[in-house]
Amino acid sequence: MLNQDQVPAQLVLKKDRLVLAGEGAGQVILLSKIKKLSFQQEKGYIAVSAESNSGEGLSGELFLPRRENSDAIKK
């Protein structure tokens, strides 16, 4: 992903935390106590599902603009 300043950032799972990590910008913890995380490319969006260590589920959609030569998640 690119932030509004066109700086690359990644969603990563680190030590049971969902983290948004950017070059030179550090990282932001979005969710903690995550056991499973999955992404599924759909038409026009990416479906995200997470499961906590206690078994609770969370799901949502990411609507990200497409770029040429994108490293987008593939089915």
N, C-alpha and C positions, 0 to 999 in steps of 0.2 A: 504494500500500500504506500501511497504518497500522502504526506500531510498537506495542509494548505500552502506551505512554502516549498512544495515539491521535494521534501526530504524523505527518503525511504524509511518506512517503519514496518515492523512485523508483529503479528500476533503469535505469541509463543506460550507454551505451557512449561513453567519452571517451578519445580518444588511445589507441586499441587496448586499453583496460582496461574491464572490467565493474565498475561502481561503484554502490554503494548510497548515495544522497545523500539526506539528510534536512534539513528546515528547522531551522536553528539547531544541528544536531547534526554538521555537517560531512559527511564522506564516508568510506566504507570501500571499499577496492579488494578485490574478490572474486576476480577473475581478471585476468591481464595477457597481453599479446601475442595478443589476439583479433582475428581478421580478419572473421568473420561471426558474427552472433547472430540467432536467430529464436525467436519465441514462437508456439505454436499452442494455441488454446483447445480443450480436450477436455471430455468430461463429467466434472465433478468435480475437474479439475486443469488446469494449464497445462504443456504440454510445452515444454522449453527445449533448444535445440541451439546449440552454439558450435563454431567452427573456429578453430584457432590460425594464426598466421602461417606456421608450418611444415607446415600441412595436417592436424594431428592433430584428431580430433573428440571432443566431449564432449556428453553429453545427460543430462537428468534431468527431474524433475517438480516443480512448485511446487503445493503444496496450500494454497490461501489461502481463508479464509472469505469468503463473499459478503456484500456490503453493499447496502443499498437505494441506488438511483441510482449504482451502481458505474460507474467508468470502465474496466471490465474489457476485456481484449483480445477483439475479435470476429473470427469467421471471415471 
